[in-house]
Amino acid sequence: QVQLVESGGGLVQAGGSLRLSCVYSGRTFSSSDMGWFRQAPGKEREFVAGIRWSGGTYYADSVKGRFTISRDNAKNTVYLQMNSLKPEDTGVYYCNAYPRPSYAYWGQGTQVTVSS
């Protein structure tokens, strides 16, 4: 049974930075492709960034050049470094399997609020 616990969100001014963490427990993390997703108020959940077990990374156009996804297999953790944050980055951020998130893996997420 896979469990994912996100943390690191908060309130930040536009232009600021945050680093999100997602700790993975359950199946073998090192062979799992992982991603970050977000849901803004009144909108559907959307893809943000993905990282393959081999290290390949993928980003939504809206975050390219500002966000960086990484992983530490020794710590069973995937990170999302978010720089140059914008108010439109506000939302609840979740990690899940990539590119096809599993309904069973959705956790509580972590709230990111960017003020203008």
C-alpha positions as CSV (number, residue, x, y, z in Angstrom):
1,Q,0.0,0.0,0.0
2,V,1.5,3.3,-1.1
3,Q,1.2,6.4,1.1
4,L,2.3,9.9,0.1
5,V,2.7,12.7,2.5
6,E,3.3,16.2,1.1
7,S,4.7,19.2,3.1
8,G,6.4,22.5,2.7
9,G,3.6,24.7,1.5
10,G,2.9,28.1,3.0
11,L,2.1,31.8,2.3
12,V,4.7,33.7,0.2
13,Q,4.8,36.9,-1.7
14,A,5.0,37.0,-5.4
15,G,8.6,36.5,-6.6
16,G,9.4,34.3,-3.6
17,S,10.3,30.6,-3.3
18,L,9.1,27.5,-1.6
19,R,10.4,23.9,-1.5
20,L,7.8,21.1,-1.4
21,S,8.6,17.6,-0.2
22,C,6.7,14.3,-0.7
23,V,7.6,11.3,1.3
24,Y,6.7,8.0,-0.2
25,S,6.1,4.7,1.6
26,G,5.0,1.4,0.3
27,R,6.3,-0.1,-3.0
28,T,9.8,0.5,-4.2
29,F,10.2,4.2,-4.7
30,S,13.4,4.1,-6.7
31,S,11.6,2.4,-9.7
32,S,8.5,4.7,-9.5
33,D,7.9,7.6,-11.8
34,M,6.5,10.5,-9.7
35,G,4.8,13.8,-10.3
36,W,3.5,16.9,-8.8
37,F,0.0,18.2,-9.4
38,R,-2.0,21.1,-8.2
39,Q,-5.5,22.3,-7.8
40,A,-6.5,25.9,-7.7
41,P,-9.8,27.1,-6.2
42,G,-12.6,26.4,-8.6
43,K,-10.4,24.6,-11.1
44,E,-9.6,21.1,-11.9
45,R,-6.4,19.4,-10.8
46,E,-3.5,19.9,-13.3
47,F,-0.1,18.4,-13.9
48,V,2.9,20.5,-12.8
49,A,6.0,18.4,-13.0
50,G,7.1,14.8,-13.4
51,I,10.3,12.8,-12.8
52,R,11.1,9.4,-14.2
53,W,12.8,6.7,-12.1
54,S,15.8,7.3,-14.4
55,G,15.8,11.0,-13.6
56,G,14.2,12.4,-16.7
57,T,12.1,15.5,-15.9
58,Y,9.0,17.0,-17.5
59,Y,7.2,20.3,-16.8
60,A,4.0,22.1,-17.6
61,D,4.6,25.1,-19.8
62,S,3.3,27.4,-17.1
63,V,6.2,26.5,-14.7
64,K,9.1,25.8,-17.0
65,G,12.2,27.7,-16.0
66,R,10.7,28.5,-12.5
67,F,10.1,25.1,-10.9
68,T,12.5,22.1,-10.5
69,I,11.5,18.6,-9.6
70,S,14.1,16.3,-8.1
71,R,14.2,13.0,-6.1
72,D,16.3,11.4,-3.3
73,N,15.8,7.7,-3.6
74,A,17.7,7.1,-0.3
75,K,15.1,9.2,1.5
76,N,12.1,8.0,-0.6
77,T,11.4,11.7,-1.2
78,V,10.5,13.8,-4.2
79,Y,10.9,17.6,-4.1
80,L,9.5,20.5,-6.0
81,Q,11.6,23.7,-5.8
82,M,9.4,26.6,-6.8
83,N,11.0,30.0,-7.6
84,S,9.7,33.3,-8.9
85,L,6.2,32.3,-7.6
86,K,3.2,34.0,-9.1
87,P,-0.3,34.5,-7.6
88,E,-1.6,32.0,-10.3
89,D,0.6,29.3,-8.7
90,T,-1.8,29.4,-5.7
91,G,-3.4,26.0,-4.9
92,V,-3.1,22.7,-3.2
93,Y,-0.1,20.7,-4.4
94,Y,-0.1,16.9,-4.5
95,C,2.3,14.3,-5.4
96,N,1.3,11.1,-7.2
97,A,2.4,8.6,-9.8
98,Y,3.4,10.0,-13.1
99,P,2.2,10.3,-15.8
100,R,-1.0,8.5,-14.7
101,P,-1.9,9.4,-11.1
102,S,-3.6,6.8,-9.1
103,Y,-6.9,7.7,-7.3
104,A,-5.8,5.6,-4.4
105,Y,-2.6,7.7,-3.9
106,W,-4.1,11.1,-3.5
107,G,-3.1,12.5,-0.1
108,Q,-4.0,15.7,1.8
109,G,-1.7,17.8,-0.3
110,T,0.0,21.0,0.9
111,Q,-1.4,24.5,0.4
112,V,0.6,27.1,-1.4
113,T,-0.6,30.7,-1.4
114,V,1.1,33.4,-3.3
115,S,0.1,37.0,-2.5
116,S,0.5,39.8,-5.0
